[in-house]
Amino acid sequence: MDGQALDILYQAASVWNELTEYRYALTYGYKKQLYTVNLTFSLEDFPHLAGFQYLRDLSLPRYNPRKTVDRILDHKITFEQITKVNNTRIL
């Protein structure tokens, strides 16, 4: 398999993109009171959940979060690209 097929960042963004079509309403009871939790998957949330806020030494243009997901899905931002930056900083 080539590097693009193994790109875990691409796979995660792809699945997250599919999840944006779903919304879950979870209702639970506590002390005779019902509470509802709404679970949504927004494209704007993916970069934060993927940890992009910690990539201080990566020279990527500041895309809005929605555009960041598009760049990942277009293979313009890859997991390999991100790990190279972090590995050089650790060494």
TAWOFEN-V183084 format. One line per field, one symbol per residue. ss: DSSP state (A for helix, B for strand, O for the rest). burial: b if it has 24 or more other ideal C-beta (glycine too) atoms within 12 Angstrom, else e. A space follows every 10 residues. Layout:
BEGIN
ss = ???
burial = ???
END
This chain:
BEGIN
ss = OOOOOOOAAA AAAAAAAAAO OOBBBBBBBB OOBBBBBBBB OOAAAAAAAO OAAAOOOOOO OOOOAAAAAA AAAOOOOOAA AAAAAAAAAA O
burial = eeeeeebebb ebbeebbeee eeeeeeeeee eeeeeeeeee eebeebbeeb ebeebeebee eeeeeeebbe bbbeeebbbe bbeeeeeeee e
END
